[in-house]
Each structure stands twice: as structure tokens, then as C-alpha cells.
Amino acid sequence: MPTVLIDPTAVKVTLNEDEMTVDLEDGRRMSVPLAWYPRLTYATPIERQNWQSLGNGYAIEFPDLDEHIGVEGLLAGHHSGESQKSLVKWLEMREGK
């Protein structure tokens, strides 16, 4: 029987103080530390809960944080690619709100 490749898609995202858990359409569930995504670490609980699926679940967007996380990247173990300089600038902008 041939193998059918299915792009991983997120159907549910749950966050707590320490980790993000993503349920995939194919039944898998994975968790990653929030420390992998510093904007999520600094987010309020309300900002963390405001997520949406992009492109039928290929990515997760947190619009309040300008954070976009690809599901394939999560599965591959990729952390945020944001530089420290960019994060500091983002934190400074948040403080100025």
C-alpha cells in the first residue's frame, strides 16, 4: 500500500505558563516550551489565548503578538528565529503602549 503524505495541520492550541501544546489533525499531539518563542513567554494569558489558524492549519498566528509559528517547523524542533535585538525592540514597543 503506498504511503500518503499529509501536511501536518493544527486543529487545537493550548498554552499554559510553561508550554504550548498543539493537537494535529492526524491525531498527534506535541508540546514545546514557551521559551522557544519569547513573545509567547512575555504574553499575557489573554494574548496567548488569542490564536488563529492560518492556511487551513499549516501555521498558528498570535495576532496580538505578531507571532507566526509554522506547524512543520514545530515538528522539526525549530525555535523562534527572532533575534535578541528584534525581541528587545518589540518589548520596548509593548512598554510604550
HUDA-V746496 format. One record per residue. N is the residue number from 1. RES is the residue in three letters. SS is DSSP state (a for helix, b for strand, c for the rest). PHI is phi in degrees with one decimal (* if undefined). Layout:
# HUDA-V746496
n: <N,N>
res: <RES,RES>
ss: <SS,SS>
phi: <PHI,PHI>
This chain:
# HUDA-V746496
n: <1,2,3,4,5,6,7,8,9,10,11,12,13,14,15,16,17,18,19,20,21,22,23,24,25,26,27,28,29,30,31,32,33,34,35,36,37,38,39,40,41,42,43,44,45,46,47,48,49,50,51,52,53,54,55,56,57,58,59,60,61,62,63,64,65,66,67,68,69,70,71,72,73,74,75,76,77,78,79,80,81,82,83,84,85,86,87,88,89,90,91,92,93,94,95,96,97>
res: <MET,PRO,THR,VAL,LEU,ILE,ASP,PRO,THR,ALA,VAL,LYS,VAL,THR,LEU,ASN,GLU,ASP,GLU,MET,THR,VAL,ASP,LEU,GLU,ASP,GLY,ARG,ARG,MET,SER,VAL,PRO,LEU,ALA,TRP,TYR,PRO,ARG,LEU,THR,TYR,ALA,THR,PRO,ILE,GLU,ARG,GLN,ASN,TRP,GLN,SER,LEU,GLY,ASN,GLY,TYR,ALA,ILE,GLU,PHE,PRO,ASP,LEU,ASP,GLU,HIS,ILE,GLY,VAL,GLU,GLY,LEU,LEU,ALA,GLY,HIS,HIS,SER,GLY,GLU,SER,GLN,LYS,SER,LEU,VAL,LYS,TRP,LEU,GLU,MET,ARG,GLU,GLY,LYS>
ss: <c,c,c,c,c,c,c,c,c,b,b,b,b,b,b,c,c,c,b,b,b,b,b,b,c,c,c,c,b,b,b,b,b,a,a,a,c,a,a,a,a,a,c,c,a,a,a,a,a,c,c,b,b,b,a,a,a,c,b,b,b,b,c,c,c,c,b,b,b,b,a,a,a,a,a,a,c,c,c,c,c,c,c,a,a,a,a,a,a,a,a,a,a,a,a,c,c>
phi: <*,-69.9,-80.3,-103.7,-87.9,-120.7,-62.9,-69.0,-131.3,-83.9,-118.4,-152.7,-129.8,-128.5,-125.1,-128.4,-65.9,-115.7,-148.9,-115.3,-114.2,-121.2,-93.3,-98.9,-59.1,-83.3,100.3,-74.7,-135.7,-135.6,-127.0,-132.7,-66.8,-61.4,-58.2,-66.2,-129.0,-54.7,-63.3,-69.5,-61.8,-85.8,-72.4,-78.0,-56.0,-66.2,-63.5,-66.7,-80.9,-89.6,-123.8,-145.0,-85.6,-109.6,52.2,60.7,100.8,-71.7,-146.1,-117.2,-115.5,-114.5,-61.3,-68.3,-110.0,53.2,-117.1,-128.6,-124.8,-78.8,-64.6,-60.5,-63.8,-59.2,-63.2,-82.6,83.9,-78.8,-89.7,-57.3,-94.4,-69.4,-75.6,-61.7,-61.4,-64.4,-62.8,-61.0,-61.1,-63.2,-63.5,-63.4,-64.3,-64.0,-65.0,-80.2,-61.1>
